[in-house]
Amino acid sequence: MAALQLSRAETLLRVSLCLVALCLAAFNLAGSSWKDASKHGSASPLALSSAAYFTVPNEQHWNANRYVSSIFIDSGAPIQQLRRHHYAVEFVPLPVHFGDQSLRVVLWDHPHVPTAVLTGPPSFTELGRRDFLAWVSSGRNVVFTGGYATLSSMNALFGFELEYVPYREGPYWRNDRNVGGTPFQYAPARIEETGAAYGVKIDSIPLTGYSMFDTNRDSLVFYIKYNKGIVCYVGAAFGDLDEADPWGAVLRAAVRM
């Protein structure tokens, strides 16, 4: 009887050792397969960073203590308002009324420019539109300034259905429910009607958008998330405004989104 119990104990011990050995072998095989897959099948962070337009992580869109170092601009951009208090910023002309090749060359030659400011409707061809949408989608920010033509171009470019408001009397109040965690939280609490201002009905802003300044259900300043990027709108005609006008602070906040 004792010999039989000893034999059973030895058998159980051998079975346990075999199971442990099989588990270790399976673990080692899985580890080597993962290493091979990561080496040959998956893109490394360095490889991903060389993709078109260099995706910018969302958390780097803005910093309370840092302004953008460079900005794409069209011919009507308000240089003085954009440069105020930030005199080292570089302005890179964006060819929005020329051939597709010119636009693509500028986008590729300046992969680290995070923001574009457009003061009028761009004349993109279908190929240029796709290139520009890819640039925004990869984590960039485009800021449009006020005007019916600009709002129409935003609808055409991005598929929005923004409803234009011809005129809304000021002042326009910062929407403190929405500005938290954005550069707009440091903008003036209200902005006056110091020049022509153009807005949209708040209800026409997509669900991924937020009004930053508004009055009576009309928004004069808002932003809309577009894939990894941001589309901003600041509803002022800056050509008529003084460099120190509070609208300039709002524009600079939009640029930093």
C-alpha positions as CSV (number, residue, x, y, z in Angstrom):
1,M,0.0,0.0,0.0
2,A,2.8,2.4,0.9
3,A,4.6,1.6,-2.4
4,L,1.4,2.3,-4.3
5,Q,0.9,5.7,-2.6
6,L,4.5,6.6,-3.4
7,S,4.1,5.7,-7.0
8,R,1.0,8.0,-7.3
9,A,2.9,10.9,-5.7
10,E,5.8,10.5,-8.1
11,T,3.3,10.5,-11.0
12,L,1.6,13.6,-9.9
13,L,4.9,15.3,-9.4
14,R,6.1,14.4,-12.9
15,V,2.8,15.6,-14.4
16,S,3.1,18.9,-12.6
17,L,6.7,19.4,-13.8
18,C,5.6,18.7,-17.4
19,L,2.8,21.3,-17.2
20,V,5.2,23.9,-15.8
21,A,7.7,23.2,-18.6
22,L,5.0,23.5,-21.3
23,C,3.8,26.9,-19.8
24,L,7.4,28.2,-19.9
25,A,7.9,27.0,-23.5
26,A,4.6,28.7,-24.6
27,F,5.6,31.9,-22.8
28,N,9.0,32.0,-24.6
29,L,7.4,31.3,-28.0
30,A,4.9,34.1,-27.5
31,G,7.6,36.6,-26.5
32,S,9.8,35.8,-29.5
33,S,6.8,36.1,-31.9
34,W,6.0,39.5,-30.5
35,K,9.5,40.8,-30.9
36,D,9.6,39.6,-34.5
37,A,6.3,41.3,-35.2
38,S,7.4,44.5,-33.7
39,K,10.6,44.4,-35.7
40,H,9.2,43.5,-39.1
41,G,5.5,44.2,-39.1
42,S,4.8,47.3,-37.0
43,A,6.0,50.8,-37.6
44,S,8.3,52.3,-35.0
45,P,7.6,55.8,-33.5
46,L,10.4,57.1,-35.7
47,A,8.8,55.7,-38.8
48,L,5.4,57.0,-37.9
49,S,6.9,60.5,-37.4
50,S,8.0,60.5,-41.0
51,A,4.5,60.1,-42.3
52,A,2.9,62.8,-44.4
53,Y,2.6,66.1,-42.6
54,F,4.1,64.8,-39.2
55,T,1.1,64.2,-36.9
56,V,1.2,66.7,-34.0
57,P,0.0,65.2,-30.6
58,N,-3.1,66.9,-29.3
59,E,-1.5,67.7,-26.0
60,Q,1.0,69.9,-27.8
61,H,-1.5,72.1,-29.6
62,W,-1.1,74.9,-27.1
63,N,0.8,75.9,-24.0
64,A,-0.1,78.7,-21.6
65,N,3.5,80.0,-21.7
66,R,4.4,79.5,-25.4
67,Y,3.1,81.0,-28.6
68,V,3.5,79.2,-31.9
69,S,6.8,79.6,-33.6
70,S,5.5,79.8,-37.2
71,I,2.2,80.3,-39.0
72,F,1.0,79.7,-42.6
73,I,-0.8,82.9,-43.8
74,D,-2.6,84.0,-46.9
75,S,-2.1,87.5,-48.5
76,G,-4.7,89.2,-46.3
77,A,-3.5,87.9,-42.9
78,P,-3.4,90.6,-40.1
79,I,0.3,90.4,-39.5
80,Q,0.4,93.1,-36.8
81,Q,-2.3,91.5,-34.6
82,L,-0.6,88.0,-35.0
83,R,2.8,89.4,-34.2
84,R,1.8,91.5,-31.2
85,H,3.9,90.5,-28.1
86,H,5.4,87.6,-30.2
87,Y,7.9,89.3,-32.5
88,A,9.9,86.1,-33.2
89,V,7.1,84.3,-35.0
90,E,7.8,83.3,-38.6
91,F,5.2,83.8,-41.3
92,V,5.1,81.3,-44.2
93,P,3.0,82.3,-47.2
94,L,0.5,79.6,-48.2
95,P,-0.3,79.5,-51.9
96,V,-4.1,79.1,-51.7
97,H,-4.8,80.5,-55.2
98,F,-2.2,78.7,-57.2
99,G,-1.6,75.2,-58.5
100,D,-1.7,72.0,-56.5
101,Q,2.1,71.5,-56.8
102,S,2.8,74.8,-55.1
103,L,0.6,74.0,-52.2
104,R,2.0,70.5,-51.7
105,V,5.5,71.8,-51.9
106,V,4.9,74.4,-49.1
107,L,3.1,71.9,-46.9
108,W,5.9,69.3,-47.3
109,D,8.8,71.8,-46.9
110,H,7.4,73.1,-43.6
111,P,6.2,70.0,-41.7
112,H,6.4,71.6,-38.3
113,V,4.2,74.6,-38.9
114,P,1.2,73.9,-36.7
115,T,-1.3,76.7,-37.7
116,A,-2.7,78.4,-40.8
117,V,-4.6,81.7,-40.8
118,L,-7.0,82.3,-43.8
119,T,-8.8,85.6,-44.2
120,G,-10.6,84.7,-47.4
121,P,-12.0,81.7,-49.3
122,P,-9.1,79.6,-50.7
123,S,-9.3,78.5,-54.3
124,F,-8.3,74.9,-54.0
125,T,-8.7,72.3,-56.7
126,E,-10.0,68.9,-55.7
127,L,-6.5,67.6,-55.2
128,G,-5.4,70.7,-53.3
129,R,-8.5,70.3,-51.1
130,R,-7.6,66.7,-50.2
131,D,-4.0,67.8,-49.4
132,F,-5.2,70.6,-47.2
133,L,-7.8,68.4,-45.4
134,A,-5.0,65.8,-44.8
135,W,-2.8,68.5,-43.3
136,V,-5.6,69.6,-40.9
137,S,-6.6,66.1,-40.0
138,S,-3.1,65.1,-39.0
139,G,-3.3,67.4,-36.0
140,R,-3.0,71.0,-37.3
141,N,-5.1,74.0,-36.7
142,V,-6.6,76.3,-39.3
143,V,-8.1,79.7,-38.3
144,F,-10.6,81.5,-40.6
145,T,-11.5,85.1,-40.0
146,G,-14.9,86.7,-40.5
147,G,-17.0,87.0,-43.6
148,Y,-19.8,85.3,-45.5
149,A,-17.4,84.0,-48.2
150,T,-15.1,82.5,-45.5
151,L,-18.0,80.7,-43.8
152,S,-19.2,79.4,-47.2
153,S,-15.7,78.1,-47.9
154,M,-15.6,76.3,-44.5
155,N,-18.8,74.6,-45.4
156,A,-17.5,73.6,-48.8
157,L,-14.1,72.4,-47.5
158,F,-15.1,70.5,-44.4
159,G,-18.8,69.6,-45.1
160,F,-20.1,71.8,-42.3
161,E,-23.6,73.3,-42.4
162,L,-22.9,76.6,-40.7
163,E,-25.8,79.1,-40.9
164,Y,-24.6,82.7,-41.5
165,V,-25.9,85.5,-39.4
166,P,-25.6,88.8,-41.3
167,Y,-25.3,91.1,-38.3
168,R,-25.4,90.8,-34.6
169,E,-25.0,93.8,-32.3
170,G,-22.2,93.6,-29.7
171,P,-20.9,93.2,-27.1
172,Y,-20.0,89.5,-27.4
173,W,-19.4,87.5,-24.2
174,R,-16.8,84.8,-23.5
175,N,-18.6,81.5,-23.0
176,D,-17.1,80.4,-19.7
177,R,-18.8,77.0,-19.9
178,N,-16.7,76.1,-23.0
179,V,-13.4,78.0,-22.7
180,G,-11.9,76.0,-19.8
181,G,-8.8,74.1,-20.8
182,T,-8.3,76.2,-24.0
183,P,-6.3,79.4,-24.8
184,F,-9.6,81.3,-24.9
185,Q,-9.8,81.1,-21.1
186,Y,-7.2,83.9,-21.0
187,A,-9.0,86.0,-23.6
188,P,-11.0,89.1,-22.6
189,A,-14.3,88.4,-20.8
190,R,-16.1,90.4,-23.6
191,I,-15.3,92.0,-26.9
192,E,-17.0,95.0,-28.4
193,E,-18.3,95.7,-31.8
194,T,-15.4,97.8,-33.0
195,G,-15.7,96.8,-36.6
196,A,-17.6,94.5,-38.9
197,A,-18.4,91.2,-37.2
198,Y,-19.9,88.1,-38.7
199,G,-21.4,85.1,-36.8
200,V,-23.3,81.9,-37.2
201,K,-26.3,80.3,-35.4
202,I,-25.0,78.3,-32.5
203,D,-27.3,75.4,-33.3
204,S,-25.6,75.1,-36.7
205,I,-22.2,74.3,-35.2
206,P,-21.5,70.6,-35.3
207,L,-21.6,68.5,-32.1
208,T,-17.7,68.4,-32.2
209,G,-17.7,72.2,-32.0
210,Y,-17.8,74.8,-29.2
211,S,-18.7,78.4,-29.1
212,M,-16.1,80.6,-27.4
213,F,-17.8,84.1,-27.7
214,D,-21.5,84.5,-28.4
215,T,-24.6,86.6,-27.8
216,N,-28.3,85.6,-28.1
217,R,-27.7,82.2,-29.6
218,D,-25.3,83.5,-32.2
219,S,-21.6,82.6,-32.1
220,L,-18.9,85.0,-33.2
221,V,-15.9,82.8,-32.2
222,F,-15.9,79.0,-32.2
223,Y,-13.8,76.0,-32.9
224,I,-14.7,72.5,-34.4
225,K,-12.7,69.4,-33.9
226,Y,-11.8,67.8,-37.3
227,N,-10.2,64.3,-36.8
228,K,-7.0,65.1,-34.9
229,G,-7.0,68.8,-36.0
230,I,-9.0,71.9,-35.2
231,V,-10.9,74.4,-37.4
232,C,-11.3,77.8,-35.7
233,Y,-13.4,80.8,-36.7
234,V,-13.0,84.4,-35.5
235,G,-15.7,86.5,-36.9
236,A,-14.0,89.9,-37.3
237,A,-12.6,91.8,-40.3
238,F,-9.2,92.6,-39.0
239,G,-8.3,95.0,-41.8
240,D,-10.3,97.7,-40.0
241,L,-9.0,97.0,-36.5
242,D,-6.2,98.6,-34.4
243,E,-3.3,96.5,-33.5
244,A,-4.2,96.7,-29.8
245,D,-7.9,95.9,-30.2
246,P,-9.1,93.0,-28.0
247,W,-10.1,91.1,-31.1
248,G,-6.4,90.6,-31.6
249,A,-6.1,88.7,-28.3
250,V,-8.9,86.4,-29.4
251,L,-7.2,85.8,-32.7
252,R,-3.9,84.9,-31.0
253,A,-5.8,82.5,-28.7
254,A,-7.3,80.8,-31.8
255,V,-3.9,80.5,-33.3
256,R,-2.7,78.6,-30.3
257,M,-5.4,76.0,-30.3
